[in-house]
C-alpha cells in the first residue's frame, strides 16, 4: 500500500524557524506522493509569514536514500511523476525565498544529494556519507546538485564508481559548514538558523534572491537535462534488471560487453 505524503515528514514553525523532518522508515526513501508532498511543504514554509529560515533534517538511520525503488519496480510508469517530484523538491529548496539549512546524517543518497546540493547551508553529522549509486540502480541524475557540493573531478569519480565520500572529506572540500557528533546535529543546525532568524526578514529574502541570481548556470536546467537521461536509462533492460536485483537483494546480471550503442546510434 502506498504511504501518503502526510506520513513521510512533518513540519513545525517556532521562533521564525520552520523545521521540516523527513521520517519514512527504514531508509527515508520517499515515494511518488512523498516527493510531491515534500515539495509542497517546503514551498508552504517559504511563504509562511511566521518563518524566516528553514531547517530540513531527518530521523532514523540516514538522511535520505532517494526514491522508493520498490515502488518504481512495481510501477515503472511512475518514473515521470517521481522525476517531477524530485525536480519540484530540489527547486523548492534552491528557489525558496528563505535560506534553507540541510542537516544530514548517515547516508545521503540520490534525492538526498539533490536536497543537500540545492541547500544554502549544509551541516553534517560525523557519520554522514554522500553517495550517488545511480549507475548501479539503472538511473541518472544528481550530478548537477553534487557538483554544487564537490569539485568536478571528485563528482565524476563518485558518479562512475558509486563510491561515497565521508563527512570529514566533505568538510575538507568545503561542501559542509561544520561536522558535529550525531547527537549535536539538530542543535548545530538550529544555532545557525537562530542567527539568521534574528535578522531582518526583508534583507535575508533579498540576499537569497540576489545570491541565486549570481550563480553560474541554472541549476534547474542542468538537472532537467540529467532527467532526460534518467528516462532513457529506464527504457533499457539493464535498468530494469538493476532495480529488480536491488529489490531481491542480489547481484545484478548485466551485459558488460562493449557493443553498446553510442549517442549517435552507431555501434562502438
Beta strands, then each sheet from edge to edge (+ up, - down):
strand 1: 9-14
strand 2: 17-22
strand 3: 29-30
strand 4: 53-58
strand 5: 66-67
strand 6: 99-104
strand 7: 107-109
strand 8: 121-125
strand 9: 129-131
strand 10: 165-166
strand 11: 178-180
sheet 1: 1+ 2- 4- 6- 8- 11-
sheet 2: 3+ 5+
sheet 3: 7+ 9+ 10-
end
